[in-house]
Amino acid sequence: MAPSDLVDRIQQEWARAYPDLDVAPIGVLGRVQRLAAVTTHRFDRNLDRHGITRSEYDVLGALARADGPIRASEVVSTTMLSGASITKLTDGLAKRELLVRRRSERDGRVVLLELTDAGRALVDVELPRRLDDDEQVLAALTPAERETLAGLLRRVLSSLGE
């Protein structure tokens, strides 16, 4: 029987090469990784037109979701980026006037970050486009299937301590 997709083929190849091992996890995690790679590549291509990286967009997105200025440490906790990268990324985004960095009036040691109008405009353009693209990726699933898949993936991540 011919493989139905790339992951099936890879899984079958591993099974042939290592017949004593259970390669079943490749069927699930291989598809999760493949899906992540494909959607990430599509997203990166779309961000290229704005001259920003995915990590920079993640920072802008964190600020767009916030109710107001937030500390750099809060951006770290919501983006999975390191504190050092946040500093470097925010420097570049500030130079391009997509965000502003300022000291807190209450505690001068705390740096607050906030989107500029240009940063907000970029997110306002890119988020609907990204959601549209994601919708196309998931079009083969019914709403109930999407909910089931999300729940199953949530349970797997929870088992990892996420």
N, C-alpha and C positions, 0 to 999 in steps of 0.2 A: 504494500500500500504506500503510495507516495505521500510525503509529508504535506500537511495542509498549510503550513507557514514556516518561516525561518526557524522559529523556536522549536517546532516539532522536529525539523531536520537536525538541528543541533542536539536536541535531546536524544534522538535516535543514534546519532553519531557517538555521543558519550556512552550510551547503553551498549553499543557494539564494542567500543574501546575498553569499557570497564563493566563487563557483564555481571560481576558480583556486587555492584553498587546499585542502590536505588536512586535513580536520577530523576524521579518524579518531581522533586521541588523545582527543577529547571523549567518545567511546564508552566508553573505559576510565576515564580520570581523572574524567570527569563522574559516573560511577557510584560511584567511590571517594569523591568529595566528597559526593555525595548520601547514600551510606550513612553516612559520618561525621556528616553533619548530622542525619540521622534518629536514629541511635543516641545521639548527644550530647544531642539534645533529650529523648529518653526518659530518659536517665540524669539530666539536670538536673532533670526533673520529679520523679523519685524522690528525689533529694537534697533537694529543697525541703522534704519532710516532716521532715528532720533539721535544717533551717535552716542548711545549709552549701552552699558552692559546689563546683563540680567541682575547682577548684584547691585548695581546702581539703581535699577528699577525697583528692586526689593526694598531698598532704603526709602525711595520716594513713595512706594506703596505703603510702607509702615507709617510714614508721616501723613499720607492721605487718609488712612484709616483712623488716625488719632483725632481726638476732640480739640486739640490745640497743640502748642509746642510740647515736645517730649524730650526727655534726657536721652543722650546717646546710648546709655545702658539699656533703656527700654527698647531701642531699635535692635540692639544685640539680641535681646530675649525673644523678639518676634520674627527675626529674620534668619536665625541660625548662622549668622556671620560672627566672626570674632571681633572683639573690641578694637584690635589693631586695624582690621580691615575697615571697620566703620569709620575710624578716624581718617584713613586714607581716602575712602569713598566720599565721605562728606566734604573733605577738602576739595576734591575735584568737582563735586556737585555745587559747592558754594562758589567756586571760581567761575562756573558756567551759569551762575545765578539761578539755579534750580531749587536751592534751599538756602536758608540763612542760619548761621550759628551765632548764638549769643549767650552770654553768661546770665545765670539766674539772678534776679534781684535779691532773692532771699539768701542764696548761698553762691557766692562768686566762684566756687570750685566746680559747680555744676554747669555743664554746657547744655543748652536747650537747642533743639533743631526744629525748624518749621519750613514748610513748603513756601516758595515764592509763587506769584501768579503764574510764572512760566513753568514751574515744576508741577503745579496743579493742572495746568493746561495739558501738559504731556501725559499725565495720568488719565485725565478726562478723555483724551483721544485713544490712548493705548488700552485701557481696561476694557471698554466695550468691544474693541477689536479682538482682544485676547479671549474674552468670554465667547464671542462669536466663533472663533477658531476652536475653542474647547468644545463648544456645542457641536460643531461638525465632527470632531473626533468621537464624541459619545453618541452620535446620531443613530448608531446601530442598536442601542439599548433603549428599552422602554423606561419610563420614570421609575417603575417598581424595580427593574433590574439595576438601575443606577443606585437606588437606595440600598439594595441588597449588597451590591459590590462595595459601596462606601462603608457600610457596616462591617463587612468582612475584613476590609483593609484596616479599618479602625481597630478591630479586634486583634489583628496581627501586630499592628504598631503598639497597641497597649501591652501585648505580651512581651514586647521588647523594652518596656518601661517608658514609652513615649507618652 
